[in-house]
Amino acid sequence: MREWLHCESIVVVQFLGPHGTTPDIVKSIRNICHQICVSLNINSSNIPTNYKELLSYFHNVLQKRIPKHQKLVLFLDAIEAFGNKHHCHDLQWVPGQLLPNVKIILSVSSSAVNIIDAFRFSFDEESEFVVEVPELSSDEAYDLLVSSLEQEGRCLNVEQQFVCQKALESCGLPLFVKLVYETAR
C-alpha cells in the first residue's frame, strides 16, 4: 500500500463513526465526488443530488475518470454508521468493478452482521477484498502505540501514558490506535 500513497495519489478519507448523528450517504458520496473532482480539476458543479443519479455519477468517476498515471485510495471508516436509507447496508452503492489504479477501503464494526454478510455475498471470503482486522487488547494496542512512537524516536510522558492507556482501554481497533498515535506524536 505504501507505493500507493505518494504525491500523485488522490486520497479521500471519510470518518463516518459516532458523531451523534447518522451520516447521510448522499452527502457523503457527494463529498467524495467533490473531493475527487477538485483533485482532478473536473467541474464539480454538476454532481447530482438525486440518489440514483448520484450513484451512476459516483460509479462513473471511480470506473472511468481517474487517469492511469494517478492512483485513488478511498477510505470509508465505520460504514455501519450509515442508516439503511437507500438500502446502503447492502453495499449496492459500492462499484463492483474498479480501475486497477483505484482502491476502496471500507471498515465496518464486527457487530454489524448484516453488512458483513453483504461483504461476504459481494466478495469471495477468501479473496484479497475482505480482510478481517480484529480488535486488539488494550495491552496490545498500547504496545503498538509505544513501538510506533519509538520508531520515530519519541516517547510518552507519564500523563500522556495514562491518557493513552485509558483511551485504548475503550477501543482497541487498529484505526483508533493509529488516531491516538497521530495525536500523540
Contacts in CASP RR format, 6 or more apart in sequence:
PFRMAT RR
TARGET T0000
AUTHOR 0000-0000-0000
METHOD contacts of the structure
MODEL  1
MREWLHCESIVVVQFLGPHGTTPDIVKSIRNICHQICVSLNINSSNIPTN
YKELLSYFHNVLQKRIPKHQKLVLFLDAIEAFGNKHHCHDLQWVPGQLLP
NVKIILSVSSSAVNIIDAFRFSFDEESEFVVEVPELSSDEAYDLLVSSLE
QEGRCLNVEQQFVCQKALESCGLPLFVKLVYETAR
1 73 0 8 1.000
4 71 0 8 1.000
4 73 0 8 1.000
4 103 0 8 1.000
5 11 0 8 1.000
5 73 0 8 1.000
6 71 0 8 1.000
8 69 0 8 1.000
8 70 0 8 1.000
8 71 0 8 1.000
9 70 0 8 1.000
9 71 0 8 1.000
9 72 0 8 1.000
9 73 0 8 1.000
10 35 0 8 1.000
10 36 0 8 1.000
10 39 0 8 1.000
10 40 0 8 1.000
10 66 0 8 1.000
10 70 0 8 1.000
10 71 0 8 1.000
10 72 0 8 1.000
10 73 0 8 1.000
11 72 0 8 1.000
11 73 0 8 1.000
11 75 0 8 1.000
12 32 0 8 1.000
12 35 0 8 1.000
12 36 0 8 1.000
12 72 0 8 1.000
12 73 0 8 1.000
12 74 0 8 1.000
12 75 0 8 1.000
13 75 0 8 1.000
13 77 0 8 1.000
14 28 0 8 1.000
14 31 0 8 1.000
14 32 0 8 1.000
14 74 0 8 1.000
14 75 0 8 1.000
14 76 0 8 1.000
14 77 0 8 1.000
15 77 0 8 1.000
15 78 0 8 1.000
16 23 0 8 1.000
16 28 0 8 1.000
16 76 0 8 1.000
16 77 0 8 1.000
16 78 0 8 1.000
16 79 0 8 1.000
16 81 0 8 1.000
16 82 0 8 1.000
17 23 0 8 1.000
17 77 0 8 1.000
17 78 0 8 1.000
17 81 0 8 1.000
18 78 0 8 1.000
18 81 0 8 1.000
19 81 0 8 1.000
22 81 0 8 1.000
22 82 0 8 1.000
22 83 0 8 1.000
23 81 0 8 1.000
23 82 0 8 1.000
24 85 0 8 1.000
25 51 0 8 1.000
25 82 0 8 1.000
25 83 0 8 1.000
25 85 0 8 1.000
25 86 0 8 1.000
25 88 0 8 1.000
25 93 0 8 1.000
26 49 0 8 1.000
26 51 0 8 1.000
26 54 0 8 1.000
26 86 0 8 1.000
28 76 0 8 1.000
28 82 0 8 1.000
29 54 0 8 1.000
29 55 0 8 1.000
29 58 0 8 1.000
29 93 0 8 1.000
30 47 0 8 1.000
30 49 0 8 1.000
30 54 0 8 1.000
32 58 0 8 1.000
32 74 0 8 1.000
33 44 0 8 1.000
33 47 0 8 1.000
33 54 0 8 1.000
33 57 0 8 1.000
33 58 0 8 1.000
33 61 0 8 1.000
34 44 0 8 1.000
34 47 0 8 1.000
36 42 0 8 1.000
36 61 0 8 1.000
36 65 0 8 1.000
36 66 0 8 1.000
36 72 0 8 1.000
37 43 0 8 1.000
37 44 0 8 1.000
37 47 0 8 1.000
37 61 0 8 1.000
38 44 0 8 1.000
40 65 0 8 1.000
40 66 0 8 1.000
40 67 0 8 1.000
40 70 0 8 1.000
42 65 0 8 1.000
47 54 0 8 1.000
47 57 0 8 1.000
48 54 0 8 1.000
48 56 0 8 1.000
48 57 0 8 1.000
51 86 0 8 1.000
55 92 0 8 1.000
55 93 0 8 1.000
58 93 0 8 1.000
58 95 0 8 1.000
59 95 0 8 1.000
62 72 0 8 1.000
62 74 0 8 1.000
62 95 0 8 1.000
62 98 0 8 1.000
62 99 0 8 1.000
62 102 0 8 1.000
62 104 0 8 1.000
63 95 0 8 1.000
63 97 0 8 1.000
63 98 0 8 1.000
63 99 0 8 1.000
63 102 0 8 1.000
64 99 0 8 1.000
66 72 0 8 1.000
66 99 0 8 1.000
66 101 0 8 1.000
66 102 0 8 1.000
68 99 0 8 1.000
68 101 0 8 1.000
70 101 0 8 1.000
71 101 0 8 1.000
71 102 0 8 1.000
71 103 0 8 1.000
72 101 0 8 1.000
72 102 0 8 1.000
72 103 0 8 1.000
73 103 0 8 1.000
73 105 0 8 1.000
74 102 0 8 1.000
74 103 0 8 1.000
74 104 0 8 1.000
74 105 0 8 1.000
75 105 0 8 1.000
75 107 0 8 1.000
76 104 0 8 1.000
76 105 0 8 1.000
76 106 0 8 1.000
76 107 0 8 1.000
77 107 0 8 1.000
77 175 0 8 1.000
78 107 0 8 1.000
78 108 0 8 1.000
78 109 0 8 1.000
79 88 0 8 1.000
79 106 0 8 1.000
79 107 0 8 1.000
79 108 0 8 1.000
79 115 0 8 1.000
80 89 0 8 1.000
80 108 0 8 1.000
80 109 0 8 1.000
80 111 0 8 1.000
80 112 0 8 1.000
80 115 0 8 1.000
82 88 0 8 1.000
82 89 0 8 1.000
83 89 0 8 1.000
86 93 0 8 1.000
89 112 0 8 1.000
89 114 0 8 1.000
89 115 0 8 1.000
89 118 0 8 1.000
90 118 0 8 1.000
91 115 0 8 1.000
91 118 0 8 1.000
91 119 0 8 1.000
91 122 0 8 1.000
94 104 0 8 1.000
94 106 0 8 1.000
94 122 0 8 1.000
95 104 0 8 1.000
96 122 0 8 1.000
98 104 0 8 1.000
107 133 0 8 1.000
107 175 0 8 1.000
108 115 0 8 1.000
108 116 0 8 1.000
108 119 0 8 1.000
110 116 0 8 1.000
110 132 0 8 1.000
110 134 0 8 1.000
110 135 0 8 1.000
119 130 0 8 1.000
120 130 0 8 1.000
123 129 0 8 1.000
123 130 0 8 1.000
124 130 0 8 1.000
133 173 0 8 1.000
133 174 0 8 1.000
135 171 0 8 1.000
135 172 0 8 1.000
135 173 0 8 1.000
136 144 0 8 1.000
136 172 0 8 1.000
136 173 0 8 1.000
136 174 0 8 1.000
136 177 0 8 1.000
137 172 0 8 1.000
138 165 0 8 1.000
138 168 0 8 1.000
138 169 0 8 1.000
138 172 0 8 1.000
140 172 0 8 1.000
141 168 0 8 1.000
141 172 0 8 1.000
141 176 0 8 1.000
141 177 0 8 1.000
142 164 0 8 1.000
142 165 0 8 1.000
142 168 0 8 1.000
144 174 0 8 1.000
144 177 0 8 1.000
145 164 0 8 1.000
145 168 0 8 1.000
145 177 0 8 1.000
145 180 0 8 1.000
145 181 0 8 1.000
145 184 0 8 1.000
146 155 0 8 1.000
146 156 0 8 1.000
148 181 0 8 1.000
149 155 0 8 1.000
149 156 0 8 1.000
149 181 0 8 1.000
149 184 0 8 1.000
149 185 0 8 1.000
152 185 0 8 1.000
154 184 0 8 1.000
154 185 0 8 1.000
156 164 0 8 1.000
156 184 0 8 1.000
160 184 0 8 1.000
164 180 0 8 1.000
164 184 0 8 1.000
167 176 0 8 1.000
167 180 0 8 1.000
168 176 0 8 1.000
168 177 0 8 1.000
168 180 0 8 1.000
END
